[in-house]
């Protein structure tokens, strides 16, 4: 199985900060990586797919980059509604797997 | 408007069975892959399995942790996805989500773009 390691696990930030979350895959997954945002008690929300494609309706302050084994989610100018947990997911091979999550908190 | 609504969760004893449903609306159900994802309390996300679309003959795929115990099926006349869970274990306790999977421009099904609200399954004696 492909393991995804997210770092950091927790991130203490402030409104207006630039946030960077890293996701490393245990083997190459081309660009088959997605990013999700999850708030407490809610379903995950798709932000980015194929590493860098912004899902329709997602604010442009979210961006993704990377390929192979290293990927990054960047949030420019963090807004109050961005405090949440973020997960990466690989869709290169079965079983599909998720990273352990990064909690972005005040 | 795309909607996914799960139902069928509840409390079940270890070794028991439960059937979850996911009612879909607002899109052509047979055109999409549909997946189940679960989340144990206070933990991360775990992919459970997949039902591919009509073009892929509705074939299925499962995580090793549920293979042989869980079965995914769909009723396209009812726009519904199902997860039959047998031989349930305590470690199957989780919120279960169904998700629609859409293709990118290359036709690869890589975007979990809509999710249901989730349904809670608790396995306990």
Interface residues (C-beta under 8 A of the other chain):
Chain A: X32 X34 X36 X38 X43 X44 X45 X46 X49 X50 X53 X55 X87 X89 X91 X94 X95 X96 X97 X98 X99 X100 X101
Chain B: X35 X37 X44 X45 X46 X47 X50 X61 X63 X64 X97 X104 X108 X109 X110 X111 X112 X113 X115 X116 X117 X118
